[in-house]
């Protein structure tokens, strides 16, 4: 197996742990969680699943012995479509719009700091820009997406600790 595929499998495993932890947070909530917490938990699960699928896509396609150009182009396209589908899905639009209105710093961080290092490398893969670096570009996109999931998970945990520390339900 290619070393890059081994890296992607390891990243998929980490994403799976985040998905499981996010689901565990929901199941272990004995009080009434705030709506913002539930949106964040949903985001952890969603980003984790997208990262998991994104990490596994080239591994699965690699079994067809495609050329590198096709493998990384199709994988990049599938990952980017999955990301944009989740961002524009009708269940996420209200959450994103609310975040933009209520927490401008978080919105700017999301759109200007986290999304470009995910989406630009995927565009490089899709268009075959610097083809010798396509696997590295793809791994960068997966790692930053995983970081986004971890950051969201940390926010969930901090919000939960703060809520329980305040004595709120």
N, C-alpha and C positions, 0 to 999 in steps of 0.2 A: 504494500500500500504506500502511496505517495506520502512524504512527510507533511505536505500541506493538507492532505485529507485527514491525517492524524490530528493535526492542530484543529481543524474544523470540527472533527468529532469530539474533541475535548471541549471546545467552546459550546457545542450543542449540549453536552452533558451539563455544563454550568448553567446554561439557559434553562434546561429542564429543572434544575434545582430551584431556580428563581420562580418558575411557574408553580412548582409544588409548594414552595414557601408562601407564595401569594395566595394560593388556594387554602393553605392551612390557616393563614391569617383570617380569612373569611369564615372558615368553619369554627375557629376557636373564639370568635367574638361573642362574648356572653352579654355584652351591653349593646346599646343602640349606637352603632357606628355613625359618624357624621357622613353626610353625602360626599363631601370632598375626600374622605378616607376611602370610601367605596369606589369612587372614580379612580383614585390612585392605585388601589389594589387591582382593579380591572386593567389599568394601564400596565402594571407589572406583569400580569398574566398575558396580556396581549403582546407586549413588547418581547417578553420571553418566548412566546410561541413563534413570533415572527423571526426572532434571532435563531431559534432552533431550526425552523424550516429553512431559513437562509443559509445556515451553516451546513445543513444536510443536502441542499440542492446540488452543489457541485459534486459531492460524494456520490449521490445517486446517478447523476448524469455521467460521471466519470466511468461508470461501469459499462457504458456504451462505446467506449474507446473513441470519443469524439476528438477532433483536433482541439488544441488549446484555445484557439480563437473562438470556436463554436462553444466549447465548454464554458469559458469565462464570460462570453457575450450573453449566452442564454441564461446562465446563472445570475449574472448581474441584472439582466432584464427582469427575470422572475422575482428577484429580491426587491428591486425597486418598485415593481408593480404591486407587490404585496405590501410594502411600506405605504405607498400612496393610497392603495385601497383602504388600508386601516385608518389612515389620516382623514380620508374624505368620506368614510362610511357614515351613514346617517346617525348612528349611535355616538360617534365621536365628535361630530361637528359642534354640537352644543357645548361639550366639555372644553374643546379648544377655544371656542369663542368666549366662554366664560373665563377661561384662564387668561386670554388676551386682555379682557376688560378688567379683571380683578388683580392680576399679578403680572404686570408688564415686564418686570425683570426676569421672571421665570420664562415668559414667552420669548423674550429676546435671547435668553440663554439657549432655549430649545432650538429656535429657528436659525440663530446666527453662530452658535458654538457647536451644538451637537449634530444638527442635520447636515451641514455642508461636508464634514468628514465622513459621513455615511453615504450621501448621495453623489458627491463628485467622484469618488473612486469607482462607484458603480457605473456612472456614466463613462468613465475611462474604460471599464471592462466592456460595456455595451458597444462602444464605438471603436474599440481596438486601439485606443491611444496608449502608447508605450506597452505593446503586447507582452514584452518580456517581464513586465511588472504586474501583469493582470492578477496572478494569484496573491501577491502582496496587497494590491489595492482591495481585493475582495476580503482578505483577512482583516484589513483595517476597518472596512465597513462593518463586518461582523463584530469586531471588538468594540467599536464605538457604540454600536447598537446594544451590545451587552452592557457596556458602561451606563448607557441611558437607562436600561432596565435596573441595574444596581442602584443608580441614583434615585430612581423612583421608589424602589424598595426601601431605601434608607429614609426617604421622606415619609413613607407609610409608617415605618417603625417609630420615627421621631414624633409624628403626629399622634400615634397611639400612646406612646409613653407620656407625652405632654397632656393628653386628654385624661389618662388614668391618674397622672400626678396631680392634676387640678381637681380630681374628685368628680369630674364630669362622667356621665355614662358613656 
